[in-house]
Amino acid sequence: MRELWKDTEGLTTVEYALLLALVVVAGIAAWQGLGTQVGTTVNASSGTIANAGT
């Protein structure tokens, strides 16, 4: 049991996997926020264009 506790060979792989998961979650959150902002901007622009002709 002590040998397993001191074994750090796979530790770097686990750290990289956790870091990758964190980056993916942050990327998804940023993408969703950006998508919402783009949708709001497009809707506002289309409303302005539609009202420009009246």
N, C-alpha and C positions, 0 to 999 in steps of 0.2 A: 504494500500500500504506500509506503514511503517513497518507493521508486516512482510510482505514478504521480505523486504529489510534487516531486522535484523535476519531473519531466516537463520541459518547456518547448519541446520541438514543434508541436502544433500550435503553440500560442500565437505566433506571428500570423498564421493563417486565420485564426479566429479573430484577431484584431483587425486584419484587413477586411474580413467579411463584415464585421460590425461597422467599420468605417464606410464601406460601400453601401450598406443598408441605410446608414444615416444620410449619406449623400443622395441616395435615391429618394428617400422621404422628403428631404429638403427640396429636391428638384421637382417632385410632384406638387408640393405645396406652392412653389413659385410658379409653376406652369398653370395651376388652377387660378391663382391670383391674377396672372397675366391674361389668361383667357377671359376672365370676368371683366377686366379693364378694357380689353380690346372690344368685347361685345358691347359694353356701355358706350364706348366711343363711336362705334359703327352705328348703333341705334340713334345716338344724338346727331350724328352727321346725316343720316338718312332722313331724320325728322326735319332738320334744317333745310335740306335740299327739297323735300316735299313741300315745305311751307314757303319756299322762295318763289314759287310760281304763282302764288295767290296774292 
